[in-house]
């Protein structure tokens, strides 16, 4: 029997720095699908057109300027995909949901009409969308989604969710959790711990839902109330960058906080090797999410660095000793308590890196998750 053919679409730009984390996830999924034996085509966007399999570019007719970029990204993108990817060439269309809009719905309708057997799967990273709307453009996306999302149920066969819903947009959900490609991430070399100066690291595209302001406020309190001298590093760039830097200055933390900007490759690996404890998203409640399935915690686990987290995550229950939980909400993070928990954990587990990486390989791989998803989709 021939391998099922999958069209994997992420409607984000690969030349836009804040999309790096999302595109890493797509690459993890693509590698897993290929390992599972599926014939795969990937599609992402770019300033000048759409990119197929990270190599071939189908160019937009006109580019340049914000207006043209917006039109291309939200409308022309789908016309190019329809032209480059004939519906009958695929058995499954797996799409990261960008929010419902007329161009997307027209594309899905066109694909389904020309190949009625095509299974359309919509991955909804967070629901509802309204929690993440900050800019005018984001508010427009949310408003458009609210208007057109009722039509999704007519076109989509399954919704993949990382939350607890059983139905979204009137479509039955396949509940899953985020995964990771362990082989794509090097294992951290655990550095010696200085109990008086624990080193914290947050790697993210710095948005409000990361909640890193809670870390800075906790750092100020720790410096004022204890003899600890923690160091905090942030690697990444995003909409909250300026606010976090201003808060660091206002709290007089310049000697204890470093903003590295976007790091990749050996520079990022080296920063992990110099850090004791990683920090996951601590503000998911700000966008209306009570539970988390953060890609970042899985990457931390694969690298072998214990991490601070807030809110329940089905992949890390209370028996997992390397997740250091803190309360949800707006309270400052108690860095002294976390440092003490980390030191206790080292006494019981020694170097945690190998144990964490083994756990990630066994429990967090995208291959395992997508195998289960595709069994439901293709049954």
C-alpha positions in Angstrom: 0.0 0.0 0.0 1.4 3.4 -0.9 2.3 5.8 1.8 -0.4 8.4 2.7 0.4 11.8 1.3 0.4 14.8 3.7 0.4 18.5 3.0 1.6 20.3 6.1 0.9 24.0 6.0 2.1 26.6 8.5 0.9 30.1 7.3 3.7 32.0 8.9 6.8 33.6 7.4 10.2 31.9 7.6 12.0 35.3 7.3 10.2 36.8 10.3 12.3 36.4 13.4 9.4 35.9 15.9 8.2 32.9 13.9 11.3 30.9 14.6 9.8 28.9 17.5 6.7 28.1 15.5 8.8 27.0 12.5 11.0 24.8 14.7 7.8 23.0 15.7 6.9 22.5 12.0 10.3 21.0 11.4 9.9 18.6 14.3 6.5 17.6 12.9 7.8 17.2 9.4 10.7 15.0 10.5 8.3 12.8 12.5 5.9 12.4 9.7 8.7 11.4 7.3 10.0 8.9 9.9 6.5 7.4 10.1 6.6 6.8 6.4 4.3 9.6 5.1 5.0 11.3 1.8 5.2 14.9 2.8 5.1 18.4 1.4 5.6 21.4 3.7 4.5 25.0 3.0 5.4 28.2 4.8 5.4 31.9 3.8 8.1 34.4 3.0 8.3 38.0 1.9 8.4 37.2 -1.8 6.1 34.1 -1.9 5.4 30.7 -0.5 8.1 28.1 0.2 7.6 24.4 -0.5 9.8 21.9 1.3 12.0 24.7 2.5 13.5 25.0 -1.0 11.2 25.9 -3.9 9.6 29.4 -3.9 6.4 30.3 -5.7 6.6 34.1 -5.9 3.9 36.6 -5.4 3.1 38.9 -8.3 3.6 42.1 -6.4 5.6 42.7 -3.2 6.9 45.6 -1.1 5.3 47.8 1.5 3.1 46.9 4.5 -0.2 46.8 2.5 1.1 44.4 0.0 2.6 42.2 2.7 -0.7 42.0 4.5 -2.7 41.2 1.4 -0.1 38.5 0.3 0.0 36.9 3.8 -3.8 36.7 4.3 -5.1 36.2 0.8 -2.6 35.6 -2.0 -0.8 33.0 0.1 -3.8 30.6 -0.2 -4.2 31.1 -4.0 -0.5 30.2 -4.5 -0.8 27.1 -2.3 -3.9 26.0 -4.2 -2.0 26.4 -7.5 1.2 24.7 -6.3 -0.4 21.8 -4.4 -3.2 20.1 -6.4 -5.8 18.5 -4.0 -5.7 15.1 -5.6 -2.0 14.8 -4.8 -2.8 14.5 -1.1 -4.7 12.3 1.4 -4.3 14.6 4.4 -4.1 18.4 4.8 -2.7 19.3 8.2 -2.9 23.1 8.8 -1.8 25.2 11.7 -4.8 27.4 12.2 -4.2 31.2 11.5 -7.8 32.2 12.3 -10.8 31.9 10.0 -11.1 34.3 7.1 -12.7 34.3 3.7 -9.4 33.4 1.8 -8.7 30.5 4.1 -12.2 29.1 3.8 -12.2 29.5 0.0 -9.0 27.5 -0.1 -10.3 24.7 2.1 -13.6 24.6 0.1 -11.6 24.4 -3.1 -9.4 21.6 -1.8 -12.4 19.6 -0.5 -14.5 20.1 -3.6 -11.8 18.8 -5.9 -10.8 15.9 -3.6 -13.8 14.9 -1.4 -11.7 12.2 0.2 -9.1 14.7 1.5 -9.0 14.7 5.3 -8.5 18.2 6.6 -7.0 18.6 10.0 -6.8 22.0 11.8 -4.2 22.3 14.6 -5.5 25.0 17.0 -2.6 26.1 19.2 -4.8 28.1 21.5 -8.5 28.7 21.9 -10.2 31.0 21.9 -8.1 33.4 19.9 -9.3 36.6 21.7 -6.9 36.1 24.6 -3.9 37.0 22.4 -5.2 40.1 20.6 -3.0 43.2 21.4 -2.3 45.0 18.2 -4.9 46.4 15.7 -3.9 43.7 13.2 -4.4 40.9 15.9 -7.8 42.4 16.9 -8.8 42.3 13.2 -7.8 38.6 13.0 -9.8 37.8 16.1 -12.9 39.7 14.8 -12.7 38.0 11.4 -12.3 34.6 13.1 -15.3 35.2 15.2 -17.3 36.1 12.1 -16.3 33.2 9.9 -15.3 30.4 12.3 -18.9 28.9 12.3 -18.2 27.9 8.7 -15.2 25.8 9.6 -17.3 22.8 10.7 -18.5 22.3 7.1 -14.9 21.9 5.8 -12.7 20.4 8.6 -12.7 16.8 9.6 -10.7 17.0 12.8 -9.3 19.7 15.2 -6.0 18.9 17.0 -5.9 20.7 20.4 -3.4 20.8 23.2 -6.0 21.8 25.7 -9.0 20.0 27.2 -11.7 20.7 24.7 -13.6 17.9 23.1 -15.1 20.1 20.3 -13.9 23.4 18.8 -15.8 25.2 16.0 -18.3 22.4 16.1 -15.6 19.9 15.0 -14.5 16.9 17.1 -11.1 17.3 18.7 -8.2 15.0 18.8 -6.5 15.9 22.2 -2.7 15.8 22.2 0.2 17.5 23.7 3.2 19.3 22.0 6.2 17.2 21.2 9.8 17.7 20.4 12.5 16.2 18.1 15.1 15.2 20.7 17.7 14.5 18.1 17.6 18.1 16.9 18.7 19.5 20.3 22.0 18.9 22.0 22.0 17.7 25.6 23.2 20.4 28.0 26.4 19.9 29.9 25.3 20.6 33.5 27.5 23.2 35.1 28.6 23.2 38.8 26.1 24.9 41.0 27.0 28.0 43.0 24.3 27.9 45.7 24.6 31.6 46.3 24.3 32.6 42.6 21.8 30.3 40.8 21.6 31.1 37.1 18.1 31.3 35.4 17.5 31.2 31.7 14.3 32.1 29.7 14.3 31.4 26.0 11.3 32.8 24.2 9.9 35.3 21.7 9.2 37.5 24.7 5.5 38.1 24.9 3.1 38.8 27.7 2.1 35.2 28.2 5.7 34.2 29.1 5.2 36.1 32.3 8.9 37.0 32.6 8.0 40.2 34.5 7.2 37.9 37.4 10.8 36.7 37.3 12.2 40.2 37.4 10.0 41.2 40.3 10.9 38.0 42.1 14.6 38.7 41.5 14.3 42.2 43.1 12.6 40.6 46.1 15.3 37.9 46.4 18.1 40.4 46.3 16.4 42.6 48.9 15.4 39.8 51.3 18.1 37.1 51.0 21.8 36.9 50.6 21.4 35.1 47.2 22.7 36.8 44.0 20.8 35.1 41.2 21.6 35.8 37.6 18.8 35.9 35.0 19.4 35.6 31.2 16.8 36.1 28.4 17.4 34.8 24.9 14.8 36.0 22.4 13.1 39.0 21.0 9.5 40.0 20.8 6.7 42.4 21.7 7.5 42.4 25.4 11.2 43.0 25.0 11.2 46.7 25.6 8.8 46.4 28.5 11.0 43.8 30.2 14.2 45.9 29.7 12.5 49.0 31.1 11.3 47.0 34.1 14.8 45.7 34.7 16.2 49.2 34.7 13.3 50.5 37.0 14.1 47.7 39.5 17.8 48.4 39.3 18.6 44.9 38.1 21.2 45.6 35.4 24.0 43.8 37.2 21.9 40.6 37.5 19.9 40.5 34.2 21.2 40.0 30.7 19.2 40.4 27.5 20.9 38.4 24.7 18.4 38.9 21.9 17.8 36.1 19.5 20.4 33.3 19.8 20.7 30.1 17.8 23.2 27.3 17.3 26.4 27.2 19.3 25.7 30.5 21.0 22.4 29.3 22.4 23.9 25.9 23.3 26.7 27.6 25.3 24.1 29.7 27.2 22.3 26.6 28.2 25.6 25.1 29.4 26.1 28.1 31.6 22.6 28.0 33.2 21.2 26.0 36.1 17.4 26.4 35.7 15.3 27.3 32.7 12.0 29.3 32.9 8.9 28.3 30.9 5.8 30.3 30.3 4.5 31.8 33.5 1.7 33.9 32.2 -0.6 31.6 30.2 -3.5 32.7 32.4 -3.1 36.2 30.7 -4.5 34.7 27.5 -7.2 32.6 29.1 -5.4 29.3 29.3 -5.5 27.3 32.5 -3.3 24.4 31.4 -0.2 24.4 29.3 1.4 22.3 26.6 4.3 24.5 26.0 6.8 23.5 23.3 9.5 25.3 25.3 9.2 22.9 28.3 9.7 20.0 26.0 12.8 21.6 24.5 14.1 22.2 28.0 13.5 18.6 28.9 15.2 17.3 25.7 18.2 19.5 26.5 18.3 18.2 30.1 17.8 21.4 32.1 15.2 21.5 35.0 12.6 24.2 34.5 10.2 26.5 36.3 6.6 26.2 35.1 3.1 27.4 36.1 -0.1 25.5 35.5 -0.8 21.8 34.8 0.7 20.0 31.9 -0.3 16.4 31.1 3.2 15.5 30.0 4.8 16.4 33.4 2.8 15.2 36.4 3.8 15.4 40.0 6.1 12.4 39.8 8.4 14.2 37.3 11.1 15.7 39.6 12.6 18.2 37.2 9.7 20.5 36.7 9.7 23.1 39.5 6.1 24.4 39.8 5.2 27.9 40.8 1.7 29.4 41.4 -0.3 30.8 38.4 -1.3 34.4 38.7 0.6 37.7 39.0 2.7 37.1 42.1 6.4 37.6 42.0 8.4 34.3 41.5 10.2 33.2 44.7 13.6 32.5 43.2 15.1 31.6 46.6 12.6 28.8 47.0 13.2 27.5 43.5 17.0 27.6 44.0 16.5 25.5 47.2 14.3 23.0 45.4 16.8 22.7 42.6 19.7 22.0 45.1 17.5 19.4 46.8 16.8 17.8 43.5 20.5 17.6 42.6 21.1 15.8 45.9 18.7 13.0 44.8 19.4 12.9 41.1 22.9 14.2 40.6 23.3 15.4 37.0 19.7 15.5 35.7 20.5 16.0 32.0 20.7 12.3 30.9 17.6 11.3 32.8 15.6 14.2 31.4 16.7 13.5 27.9 15.7 9.8 28.2 12.3 10.9 29.5 11.9 13.2 26.5 12.9 10.5 24.0 10.4 8.1 25.5 7.5 10.3 26.2 7.7 13.6 24.3 8.5 12.8 20.7 6.4 14.1 17.9 6.7 10.7 16.2 4.6 9.2 19.1 2.1 12.0 19.0 1.6 12.2 15.3 1.3 8.5 15.0 -1.7 8.6 17.3 -3.2 11.6 15.5 -2.8 10.0 12.1 -4.4 6.8 13.2 -7.5 8.7 14.1 -7.4 10.8 10.9 -7.0 7.9 8.5 -9.2 5.3 10.2 
